[in-house]
Amino acid sequence: MPDQHFTNAEKLPPYIFAQINKLKQIARSNGEDVIDFGMGNPDQATPSVIVEKLIEAVSNPSTHRYSQSAGLPKLREAISNWYSRKYSVDLDVNNEIVTCMGSKEGIAHLSLATLSDNDDVLVQSPTYPIHSYGVVIAGANLRSIPLCENLDSFLVDIESAIQNGIKKPKMIIINFPSNPTTQSAGLDFFKKIVEIGKKYDIWIVHDLAYADIVFDGYKAPSILEVDGAKDIAVEFFTLSKSYNMPGWRVGFCCGNKKLVQALTKIKSYMDYGTFTPIQVAAIKALNDCDQDVIDICSMYKSRRDELCNGLNRIGWDVQKPLATMFVWAKIPDKYLHLGSLEFSKLLIENANVAVSPGAGFGINGDEYVRFSLIENEHRIKQAIRGIKNFFSMEIK
Ligand SMILES: Cc1ncc(COP(=O)(O)O)c(C=O)c1O
């Protein structure tokens, strides 16, 4: 066997969630019923009209050929209409939109297309891992900016990182509503960050994965709503969450032409696009499934309420998030010294409840665990009973 280093793979730390997955498997193989709030993997079926559209399209052999890497023109048109309908944002379907095999793929490849080892990138932390590790894989210099509760302070920290770093950053990567912290931003925040990007000539990449999973009257803005944002910014969206389509692998990136074209180009070398029937079904989703999105959102709201009310009742203080399919819960004081990985292990072993340790999203997350709202209300109640019982145990 050749004795060589795999430089890129070795740059990535061991996957912290793998340890939890292993404990989950062990518990299940021992016959335990583990209630799984671990991964942000929607548990419900894709709306049937979307599935039917896929079946219709796949029945036509002409769809079995290589597809288009940038996305079918009709899909790009549907994306443009979606932006116009939701955000009054105009997009040029030929230059300002590219579809991706899920937004995770797009985010990783945008970093690869645009960054090199001379570049610094500011990324909020904690965050969804590919925001940070896309930068690392591309060989650029990751500079994590702690995501504080007050977003004005976060903007101050971003600006002082720009002013005080040895090198001016090339890019800022942000995500609101945020995974895992669930923090939500208003349009004002986006105006301010676009202003910063323009002032210092820095690209901004915004991940809007949770655009539609919003509660209590909150509306998640698109960064592209800000006048002139397209001069420096792109935004990613995914069909995975809004339409229960995580396995389908379809998302898109829109906005600044130069960034969109860089991603389009690198993708044209790497893939032939999402399978055509999936793209056809995605057109159906974007054009005709607004009611399904509302229904999916209200399911998450009901689960959010059940989980947050239940945790608060048993003495675990958590806040109800305004958006996302997560609850970001500070570890109760009694267990805080353990850190998020050890606490998560105890939850599996003693409560049959799996969560994601906050440290998996960046070291700033270590005082928290993340619950994904992928279990129904009945199972959430069962989890609360398990956690209550665990809290009453003496843990050495
Ligand atoms: C913030 C965020 N961005 C992107 C993704 C990935 O979505 P996709 O399925 O489109 O790759 C996720 C998935 O959990 C996410 O939470």
The ligand as a Gaussian input file, in Angstrom:
#p B3LYP/6-31G(d) Opt

LIG

0 1
 C      -28.003000      25.641000       6.745000
 C      -28.019000      24.479000       5.825000
 N      -27.557000      24.630000       4.588000
 C      -27.555000      23.616000       3.712000
 C      -28.013000      22.373000       4.070000
 C      -27.924000      21.257000       3.076000
 O      -29.037000      21.167000       2.293000
 P      -29.061000      20.280000       0.997000
 O      -29.884000      19.094000       1.319000
 O      -29.673000      21.143000      -0.038000
 O      -27.652000      19.925000       0.633000
 C      -28.511000      22.150000       5.350000
 C      -28.969000      20.819000       5.764000
 O      -29.199000      20.512000       6.890000
 C      -28.509000      23.239000       6.247000
 O      -28.959000      23.098000       7.497000

